[in-house]
Amino acid sequence: MAGVWSISNGVTRLVENPGDLPFPNVPRRRKVLVHVPSNEVITSYNVLAGKLSSLGWERYYDDPDLLQFCKRSRIDLISLPRDFSKFKSVHMYDICIKNRNEFEVRDIQ
């Protein structure tokens, strides 16, 4: 289980998205995917597709609800939500692991 434990009025509960907690004095950190060689923040799937294509990844059209990339030389598959606004840190880390030294996830405020 991932999240933050919140105590309110003597009741303890697990909040899976800690950004929903009312902490007005604590800045919320967002994560961004950065292409390390160019130091470019990935701002859209078009930009990401170009970077992945240059690394040998090809579009995989098996599921219409997902944007997927595969490499013929390996069994790896990158699956992303079709809507870029739903692109979360778990997807970013998946890309980083499968493309070591090419991408990294950074915190921004």
C-alpha angles and dihedrals in degrees: 000000000000125000143070128294112233125196116201125164091346093306119118119206138166114243109201094194105045090187086076092064116104101244102141095175096051114081114230115235122218125197126227132190113236128196099224102205092055097026086228122153111229104239101167143015090252090061092044093048090054093051093046092047091055088054093054100265117141130200113259114206102193100112120041092201094059138055105227136184129190139180119225092212093057139032093241120127127188112206120190133176112260091236113071091210087068092054101122137183092265088063091046093053090048089057091046094052093049093046106040116196091010103079137024137180117236134187119238131178 
